[in-house]
Amino acid sequence: MTTTTEPRTRTGLALADVTLTFGDGDREVAALDHVDLAVTPGELVAVVGPSGAGKSSLLAVAGGLTRPTGGSVVVDGTDLTTLTTRALARFRRDHVGFVFQSGNLVPALTAIDQLRLVETITGRRAATPPEQLLAAVGMTEHAHRRPGRLSGGERQRVGIARALVASPSVLLVDEPTAALDRRRSHEVVELLARQTHEHAVATVMVTHDHDVLEHCDRVLEMVDGRLRPA
Ligand SMILES: Nc1ncnc2c1ncn2[C@@H]1O[C@H](COP(=O)(O)OP(=O)(O)OP(=O)(O)O)[C@@H](O)[C@H]1O
């Protein structure tokens, strides 16, 4: 382990005229159809929309997991579409955090070790210490529990804390409340909003849960690969 995370200019996330098409010839599907989206540091944007509308595609492209067919995806001033696969992986590791539906935790590791693993992988100490991040998500008491002994909401909270270890500029969150009851859903999204504001992260959350939209700064709707205000 070497240094803390270097300071960087956060400019958030900007997608411009992004298209993503699958298939060929007359059976082409535009998962993303000329999408423009700018998310500023400290802003939580929710994306709703019917199944198959392109929401997961949007997250995959915004986080550099999938290369778009056209357009640009700029994070902190770097256009991800211009990077080599190797450079993109490195950039993703340093600038982008992901939170998936199930929390995606490592079963054998305690909550605190999930966060420390990120430090080990990146070779960098977190700007905010793992203990502090766990405290921020209300998980100090369960820091030494493995995921099997945590509730769905608790796992999600650890997932959010873990995604913040690398001080990402962009946080991409897929259906964080899918497995949670109403009360826990509110808690998790409130927490996400607070962490987004405090850490100046540009966060995009895909959700089917209209109940939690009140905690978001902006709500967009995706229909047939197009993004519009909800
Ligand atoms: N790898 C792929 N190959 C071909 N078509 C794909 C692929 N991935 C997605 N699609 C198509 O792109 C469109 C958008 O899919 P996407 O998964 O982004 O939608 P979604 O809004 O996330 O749906 P859901 O809410 O059901 O998760 C759909 O028509 C889907 O069938």
The ligand as a MOL file (V3000), in Angstrom:
LIG
                    3D

  0  0  0     0  0            999 V3000
M  V30 BEGIN CTAB
M  V30 COUNTS 31 33 0 0 0
M  V30 BEGIN ATOM
M  V30 1 N -26.1130 -8.1830 -25.3490 0
M  V30 2 C -27.2450 -7.8550 -25.9750 0
M  V30 3 N -27.5040 -8.3280 -27.2170 0
M  V30 4 C -28.6230 -7.9670 -27.8790 0
M  V30 5 N -29.5570 -7.1370 -27.3740 0
M  V30 6 C -29.3610 -6.6550 -26.1490 0
M  V30 7 C -28.2000 -6.9740 -25.3720 0
M  V30 8 N -28.2780 -6.3120 -24.1820 0
M  V30 9 C -29.4420 -5.6350 -24.2110 0
M  V30 10 N -30.0990 -5.8260 -25.3750 0
M  V30 11 C -31.3660 -5.2080 -25.7750 0
M  V30 12 O -31.2560 -3.8040 -25.5700 0
M  V30 13 C -32.4630 -3.2800 -25.0350 0
M  V30 14 C -32.1790 -2.5800 -23.7070 0
M  V30 15 O -31.8100 -3.5600 -22.7080 0
M  V30 16 P -31.4360 -3.1690 -21.2050 0
M  V30 17 O -31.0130 -4.3950 -20.5090 0
M  V30 18 O -30.4950 -2.0250 -21.2320 0
M  V30 19 O -32.8780 -2.6750 -20.6570 0
M  V30 20 P -33.3500 -2.3500 -19.1600 0
M  V30 21 O -34.1170 -1.0790 -19.2470 0
M  V30 22 O -32.1750 -2.3800 -18.2490 0
M  V30 23 O -34.3180 -3.5550 -18.8300 0
M  V30 24 P -34.7150 -4.2170 -17.3750 0
M  V30 25 O -35.4780 -3.1500 -16.6370 0
M  V30 26 O -35.5850 -5.3570 -17.7870 0
M  V30 27 O -33.4350 -4.6330 -16.7210 0
M  V30 28 C -33.4370 -4.4580 -24.9460 0
M  V30 29 O -34.2260 -4.4620 -26.0970 0
M  V30 30 C -32.5320 -5.6600 -24.8970 0
M  V30 31 O -33.1810 -6.7800 -25.4170 0
M  V30 END ATOM
M  V30 BEGIN BOND
M  V30 1 1 1 2
M  V30 2 1 2 3
M  V30 3 2 2 7
M  V30 4 2 3 4
M  V30 5 1 4 5
M  V30 6 2 5 6
M  V30 7 1 6 7
M  V30 8 1 6 10
M  V30 9 1 7 8
M  V30 10 2 8 9
M  V30 11 1 9 10
M  V30 12 1 10 11
M  V30 13 1 11 12
M  V30 14 1 11 30
M  V30 15 1 12 13
M  V30 16 1 13 14
M  V30 17 1 13 28
M  V30 18 1 14 15
M  V30 19 1 15 16
M  V30 20 2 16 17
M  V30 21 1 16 18
M  V30 22 1 16 19
M  V30 23 1 19 20
M  V30 24 2 20 21
M  V30 25 1 20 22
M  V30 26 1 20 23
M  V30 27 1 23 24
M  V30 28 2 24 25
M  V30 29 1 24 26
M  V30 30 1 24 27
M  V30 31 1 28 29
M  V30 32 1 28 30
M  V30 33 1 30 31
M  V30 END BOND
M  V30 END CTAB
M  END
